[in-house]
Amino acid sequence: MPKLKVGHISPTHEEDAAINAGMAADPDSRELDAAWFAKAKPASEVLPPDMYAALVAQRPRGRPKADETKVFTAIRLDADLLEAFKSTGKGWQTRINAALRQYLKDHPTAH
């Protein structure tokens, strides 16, 4: 059995049977067999060149660079403080950043 990705949920046997029954009942849906694959052609041979180029264009990975990038650092925090921020969910590091920024605003002589 193939290794599943985290968060992947496989259909139950009943759901799988319902999916297969739906495909069998749809005249436009069929399982692709060896004969189909023997006649298949690469996309580069059947699509217009500009469309194929757009499909295979290399895009940068990850999120776009921010105008103002962050600096990675390691910091030691009290466990309860860290847990309090983490318990607020995704974006907790951004909220710590905002809290530190607010501290600097409230204490202008501290820096």
C-alpha positions as CSV (number, residue, x, y, z in Angstrom):
1,M,0.0,0.0,0.0
2,P,1.4,3.5,-0.9
3,K,2.5,5.8,1.9
4,L,-0.2,8.4,2.5
5,K,0.6,12.1,2.9
6,V,-0.2,13.7,6.2
7,G,-3.8,14.9,6.2
8,H,-4.8,12.5,3.4
9,I,-8.1,10.6,4.0
10,S,-8.7,7.6,1.9
11,P,-12.3,6.7,1.0
12,T,-14.0,3.9,2.9
13,H,-14.9,0.7,0.9
14,E,-18.5,1.9,0.7
15,E,-17.4,5.4,-0.6
16,D,-15.0,3.8,-3.1
17,A,-17.8,1.5,-4.3
18,A,-20.1,4.5,-4.8
19,I,-17.4,6.3,-6.7
20,N,-16.8,3.3,-9.0
21,A,-20.5,2.9,-9.5
22,G,-20.9,6.5,-10.5
23,M,-18.0,6.2,-13.0
24,A,-19.5,3.0,-14.5
25,A,-22.9,4.8,-14.9
26,D,-21.3,7.8,-16.7
27,P,-20.8,7.1,-20.4
28,D,-18.2,9.9,-20.6
29,S,-16.2,8.5,-17.7
30,R,-14.1,5.4,-18.3
31,E,-11.0,3.8,-16.8
32,L,-8.0,4.4,-19.0
33,D,-6.5,1.2,-20.2
34,A,-3.2,0.1,-21.9
35,A,-4.7,0.7,-25.3
36,W,-5.6,4.3,-24.5
37,F,-2.1,4.9,-23.1
38,A,-0.5,3.3,-26.2
39,K,-2.2,6.0,-28.4
40,A,-1.6,8.9,-26.0
41,K,0.8,11.7,-27.0
42,P,2.8,14.1,-24.9
43,A,1.2,17.5,-24.3
44,S,4.1,19.1,-26.1
45,E,2.9,17.4,-29.3
46,V,-0.8,18.2,-29.1
47,L,-1.0,21.7,-27.5
48,P,-0.1,25.0,-29.2
49,P,3.5,26.0,-28.3
50,D,2.5,29.0,-26.3
51,M,0.0,27.1,-24.2
52,Y,2.4,24.3,-23.5
53,A,5.1,26.8,-22.6
54,A,2.7,28.5,-20.1
55,L,1.9,25.1,-18.5
56,V,5.5,24.1,-18.0
57,A,7.0,27.5,-17.1
58,Q,9.1,27.4,-14.0
59,R,7.6,29.5,-11.3
60,P,9.5,30.4,-8.2
61,R,8.7,28.1,-5.3
62,G,7.2,29.3,-2.0
63,R,5.6,32.6,-1.1
64,P,6.8,35.8,-2.8
65,K,9.5,37.7,-1.0
66,A,8.1,40.4,1.2
67,D,9.1,44.1,0.8
68,E,10.5,44.0,4.3
69,T,12.0,40.5,5.0
70,K,12.3,39.0,8.4
71,V,15.6,37.9,10.0
72,F,15.8,34.4,11.5
73,T,16.9,34.3,15.1
74,A,16.8,32.0,18.0
75,I,15.4,33.3,21.3
76,R,14.8,31.6,24.6
77,L,11.3,32.3,26.1
78,D,9.6,31.1,29.2
79,A,7.6,28.0,28.3
80,D,4.3,29.4,29.5
81,L,4.8,32.6,27.4
82,L,5.5,30.5,24.3
83,E,2.6,28.2,24.9
84,A,0.3,31.2,25.3
85,F,1.2,32.5,21.9
86,K,1.2,29.1,20.2
87,S,-2.3,28.4,21.7
88,T,-3.6,31.3,19.6
89,G,-3.1,29.2,16.5
90,K,-1.4,29.8,13.2
91,G,0.5,33.1,13.0
92,W,1.7,33.1,16.6
93,Q,5.2,34.2,15.5
94,T,3.7,37.2,13.8
95,R,1.8,38.1,17.0
96,I,5.1,37.9,19.0
97,N,6.7,40.2,16.5
98,A,3.7,42.6,16.9
99,A,3.9,42.4,20.7
100,L,7.6,43.3,20.6
101,R,7.0,46.2,18.2
102,Q,4.3,47.5,20.5
103,Y,6.7,47.3,23.4
104,L,9.2,49.5,21.5
105,K,6.4,51.9,20.7
106,D,5.3,52.1,24.4
107,H,8.9,52.3,25.7
108,P,10.7,54.7,23.2
109,T,13.8,55.0,25.5
110,A,14.3,51.2,25.7
111,H,16.1,51.1,22.4
